[in-house]
Amino acid sequence: MNLVLDSCPECSRLLRTQRDTTRSDASHTGPGGGARTATGLARHLANRHPHLIPGWVPGCERCAELAAALGRAQEQGLLGAGASQAGAEHRALHLLTGVEDDLPLLEA
């Protein structure tokens, strides 16, 4: 068990919902589907537990794209909260997918 999941009822609820939804219909990505619940959990982690969010993951194309886009936006003075949030949510998804062996995988 992950300590955050033990102490945060919302993390626990969202992870349970994601796990249950994925088990019942792995291909469903509409309202209530696995992709939607993973996004909700990633958003919660980014907002409430930013200390858990990893940095950009080497070898992840989406991380590289987002890091470059955020860097360009910052250089132009256009970096807003929404862009930063998108990056944080993407990086939070790495906690759920265990893309890298050295990242902690959140489990129930």
Residue frames as qw, qx, qy, qz and C-alpha x, y, z in Angstrom:
[[0.000, 0.888, 0.461, 0.000, 0.00, 0.00, 0.00],
 [0.361, 0.446, -0.027, 0.818, 1.16, 3.50, -0.78],
 [0.235, -0.335, -0.541, 0.734, 1.14, 5.88, 2.20],
 [0.195, 0.065, -0.125, -0.971, -0.72, 8.57, 0.25],
 [0.506, -0.214, -0.656, -0.517, -3.49, 6.17, -0.62],
 [0.453, -0.341, -0.757, 0.325, -3.74, 5.11, 3.00],
 [0.192, -0.402, -0.395, 0.803, -4.03, 8.69, 4.24],
 [0.217, 0.227, -0.188, -0.931, -5.94, 10.39, 1.41],
 [0.534, 0.335, 0.711, -0.312, -9.54, 9.21, 1.01],
 [0.546, 0.708, -0.031, -0.447, -9.85, 10.90, -2.40],
 [0.166, 0.553, -0.779, -0.245, -6.75, 9.11, -3.76],
 [0.295, -0.026, 0.943, -0.150, -8.09, 5.82, -2.49],
 [0.560, 0.521, 0.481, -0.429, -11.55, 6.43, -3.98],
 [0.468, 0.727, -0.276, -0.421, -10.20, 7.53, -7.37],
 [0.063, 0.452, -0.876, -0.154, -7.75, 4.65, -7.62],
 [0.414, 0.153, 0.864, -0.242, -10.45, 2.12, -6.67],
 [0.571, 0.637, 0.244, -0.457, -12.78, 3.63, -9.27],
 [0.339, 0.677, -0.549, -0.355, -10.08, 3.50, -11.92],
 [0.116, -0.266, 0.957, 0.009, -9.17, -0.09, -11.09],
 [0.481, 0.320, 0.746, -0.331, -12.81, -1.24, -11.02],
 [0.537, 0.701, 0.028, -0.468, -13.64, 0.57, -14.27],
 [0.219, 0.601, -0.712, -0.290, -10.58, -0.81, -16.04],
 [0.255, -0.081, 0.960, -0.088, -11.44, -4.34, -14.93],
 [0.527, 0.458, 0.602, -0.388, -15.05, -4.07, -16.06],
 [0.639, 0.709, 0.286, 0.083, -14.34, -2.62, -19.52],
 [0.574, -0.408, 0.240, 0.668, -10.73, -1.91, -20.43],
 [0.362, 0.285, 0.506, 0.730, -11.67, -0.52, -23.84],
 [0.062, -0.857, -0.489, -0.151, -14.26, 2.00, -22.60],
 [0.431, -0.038, -0.134, 0.892, -12.88, 5.54, -22.52],
 [0.159, -0.633, -0.361, -0.666, -16.11, 7.55, -22.44],
 [0.380, -0.605, 0.234, -0.660, -17.71, 9.03, -19.35],
 [0.806, -0.415, 0.316, -0.279, -16.74, 6.88, -16.40],
 [0.924, 0.315, -0.193, 0.100, -14.25, 4.93, -18.50],
 [0.841, -0.285, -0.054, 0.457, -10.73, 3.93, -17.52],
 [0.476, 0.334, 0.054, 0.812, -8.98, 6.79, -19.32],
 [0.212, -0.746, -0.155, -0.612, -11.34, 9.33, -17.78],
 [0.735, -0.670, -0.100, -0.023, -10.84, 8.03, -14.25],
 [0.776, -0.066, -0.026, 0.627, -7.06, 7.91, -14.71],
 [0.227, 0.548, 0.090, 0.800, -7.18, 11.55, -15.78],
 [0.481, -0.769, -0.151, -0.393, -9.21, 12.40, -12.69],
 [0.837, -0.468, -0.062, 0.276, -6.68, 10.69, -10.44],
 [0.624, 0.198, 0.046, 0.754, -3.77, 12.37, -12.24],
 [0.043, -0.714, -0.129, -0.687, -5.48, 15.75, -11.80],
 [0.672, -0.719, -0.114, -0.137, -6.02, 15.09, -8.09],
 [0.835, -0.226, -0.026, 0.501, -2.39, 14.05, -7.62],
 [0.435, 0.413, 0.088, 0.795, -1.14, 17.14, -9.46],
 [0.224, -0.733, -0.122, -0.630, -3.36, 19.45, -7.41],
 [0.696, -0.665, 0.016, -0.270, -3.20, 17.90, -3.95],
 [0.847, -0.399, 0.262, 0.236, 0.06, 15.96, -3.90],
 [0.510, 0.832, -0.217, 0.017, 2.53, 17.84, -6.14],
 [0.290, -0.703, 0.648, -0.040, 5.44, 16.55, -4.04],
 [0.764, -0.026, 0.644, -0.006, 4.77, 13.06, -5.47],
 [0.697, 0.702, 0.086, -0.118, 4.85, 14.10, -9.12],
 [0.763, -0.162, 0.311, 0.544, 8.03, 12.95, -10.88],
 [0.001, 0.624, -0.310, -0.717, 10.05, 15.12, -13.21],
 [0.682, 0.519, -0.272, -0.437, 9.98, 14.68, -16.95],
 [0.859, -0.152, 0.488, 0.039, 10.59, 11.02, -17.78],
 [0.002, 0.562, -0.654, -0.506, 13.50, 10.42, -20.18],
 [0.090, -0.004, 0.940, 0.329, 12.39, 8.51, -23.25],
 [0.247, 0.617, 0.707, -0.243, 8.74, 9.58, -23.00],
 [0.274, 0.348, 0.447, 0.777, 7.83, 11.43, -26.20],
 [0.209, -0.820, -0.443, -0.296, 4.90, 13.23, -24.58],
 [0.549, -0.701, -0.113, 0.442, 7.12, 14.45, -21.71],
 [0.482, -0.105, 0.302, 0.816, 9.61, 15.80, -24.26],
 [0.085, 0.572, 0.515, 0.633, 6.83, 17.55, -26.23],
 [0.363, -0.854, -0.367, -0.072, 5.28, 19.11, -23.14],
 [0.590, -0.550, -0.003, 0.592, 8.63, 20.18, -21.67],
 [0.383, 0.106, 0.372, 0.839, 9.61, 21.85, -24.96],
 [0.072, -0.690, -0.502, -0.516, 6.21, 23.57, -25.33],
 [0.480, -0.817, -0.283, 0.152, 6.30, 24.81, -21.73],
 [0.575, -0.335, 0.125, 0.736, 9.85, 26.07, -22.22],
 [0.229, 0.347, 0.432, 0.800, 8.85, 28.01, -25.35],
 [0.260, -0.794, -0.462, -0.298, 5.78, 29.46, -23.62],
 [0.566, -0.694, -0.169, 0.412, 7.87, 30.55, -20.64],
 [0.486, -0.088, 0.245, 0.835, 10.44, 32.23, -22.89],
 [0.029, 0.449, 0.458, 0.767, 7.62, 34.19, -24.57],
 [0.140, -0.037, 0.443, -0.885, 5.97, 35.10, -21.27],
 [0.610, -0.091, -0.367, -0.696, 2.91, 33.03, -22.15],
 [0.369, -0.023, -0.911, 0.184, 3.18, 30.33, -19.53],
 [0.535, -0.395, 0.018, -0.746, -0.14, 30.02, -17.75],
 [0.506, -0.273, 0.697, -0.427, -1.45, 27.80, -15.02],
 [0.887, 0.261, 0.142, -0.355, -3.32, 25.61, -17.51],
 [0.666, 0.571, -0.479, 0.033, -0.17, 24.69, -19.41],
 [0.017, -0.489, 0.775, -0.399, 1.69, 23.88, -16.22],
 [0.709, -0.076, 0.486, -0.505, -1.28, 21.83, -15.02],
 [0.882, 0.378, -0.153, -0.235, -1.28, 19.76, -18.22],
 [0.450, 0.553, -0.666, 0.221, 2.38, 18.95, -17.71],
 [0.280, -0.349, 0.724, -0.525, 1.87, 18.00, -14.07],
 [0.833, 0.085, 0.281, -0.469, -1.11, 15.80, -14.91],
 [0.799, 0.454, -0.384, -0.086, 0.84, 14.01, -17.63],
 [0.237, 0.490, -0.753, 0.369, 3.76, 13.39, -15.28],
 [0.553, -0.212, 0.566, -0.573, 1.30, 12.13, -12.63],
 [0.904, 0.223, -0.102, -0.351, 0.08, 9.54, -15.13],
 [0.512, 0.473, -0.698, 0.162, 3.57, 8.01, -14.97],
 [0.271, -0.306, 0.732, -0.544, 2.86, 7.17, -11.33],
 [0.779, 0.117, 0.329, -0.521, -0.18, 5.20, -12.46],
 [0.857, 0.448, -0.195, -0.166, 1.42, 3.40, -15.38],
 [0.756, -0.481, 0.387, 0.217, 4.84, 2.65, -13.87],
 [0.664, 0.737, -0.124, 0.006, 6.53, 3.66, -17.14],
 [0.338, 0.650, -0.595, 0.329, 9.94, 3.79, -15.50],
 [0.752, -0.192, -0.605, 0.180, 11.18, 1.17, -13.04],
 [0.370, -0.008, -0.463, 0.805, 12.50, 3.84, -10.68],
 [0.335, -0.309, -0.034, -0.889, 9.12, 5.58, -10.37],
 [0.248, 0.068, 0.842, -0.475, 6.81, 4.46, -7.59],
 [0.308, -0.250, -0.715, -0.577, 3.69, 2.79, -8.91],
 [0.421, -0.147, 0.406, -0.798, 0.60, 3.71, -6.94],
 [0.411, -0.118, -0.876, -0.223, -1.34, 0.59, -6.07],
 [0.626, -0.437, 0.059, -0.643, -4.37, -0.16, -3.97]]
